């Protein structure tokens, strides 16, 4: 996926934001994960057969390097990302924990900020099949940014006597190679498409494996039939691809595949595999969700100011309820999302009989003010800071007390709101860089730590 596609994908990928919020009964959704925190990270998994009795779970990560802090070293600029993968069982007990580091180097930091670069990684662990809570965290060591992806997954049983298909690993690059490498499987370089977004008119590329064929040694025509189809959100087959008969290469087969998408509309689809063993008459299916984005889904050419307002119009994370966010994120097309947003803003308009929606006006002004006035790091807007979040959610404070703290002589900014009560928010410039963290508040649902000065460092 080129950087232009990355930027386009990010505009739509809010489909998954908060989709994995904690619930009393975990919801297992086979979708990529998007991080919370100030470092944007995407994570995706695919399961393959592992050692006896185990399944090999591969986890893929994707980060836009423009978010990272680079430091000069040896004539280049380097950055360091520390990753942690954690798996917990249904009772919350730790099962697996993997830590690794990825170093990124560039020669021209200006070109990086202009054109960007995608940092992909992979880690594999062997686990017992079953349900897990997965957490993937990434930390930009020099920039002190962190993103955390969380969700619930079910790891399938792939080691057994029955004919079975592995998970589909969607690919941004798929080619046969001779050398080994980070993303090479069975002679194929499979660079993961971590978001599962493909453009209409461009092929869907993916890789999978089939296990446990019963090979009929005395039959030179021992074969299987393989077919694919794309199923839309209504359950109808949007496109069926011609089935093919293939000779069995042995007990298992590695299968890279490319499917054309001409004539399809943008939206969410289920890619379904059907396999029929002609010798044993076994029949198996496996499927995974994939997303197509059409050029028509893109916003028209807008001025910079219009683009900014449109982005703010879409950004409802801080003011919508969990129920509204979940509904919004479940909508498969951009058109449906925009209809939802129109209804959402109309619903909270304090004076629906007038042409002006005062709540929307205030939201746009708060977003703009936050981006312009609250210090942030490269690649992150002021609206994404702690101060920005509070300002957007609650508006300007009624009172403000700025002082130098006795804690290391660093600055403290205290905001006071009078909203059916008196509430305080304490922001602390922990590192003396002008970037303030919320360390204490008396508002329900916010961090409460009246002894914050004792734990500020």
Secondary structure, DSSP 8 states (H G I E B T S, - for coil): --HHHHHHHHHHGGGGTTTT---SS-----S-EE-EESS--EEEEEEEE-STT-EEEEEEEEEEGGGS--EEETTEEEEEEEEEEEEE-TTS-EEEEEEEEEEEEES-HHHHHHH--EEEEEEEEEE-SEEEEEEEEEEETTTTEEEEEEEEEEE---SSSS-EE---EEEEEEEE-SS--TTEETTEEEEE-TT-EEETTS-EEEEEEEE-----TT-TT-EEEEEEEEE-TTS-EEEEEEEEEEE--SS-EEEEEEE--TT--SEEEEEEEEEEETTT--EEEEEEEEEEE-GGGS-----HHHHHHHHHHH--TTTS-HHHHHHHHH--SHHHHHHHHHHHHHHT-TTTTSS--HHHHHHHHHHHHHHHHS---TT--GGGSHHHHHHHHH-S-SEEEEEE-TTTT-EEEEEEEESSSEEEEEEE-TTSSS--EEEEE-STTS---TTGGGS--
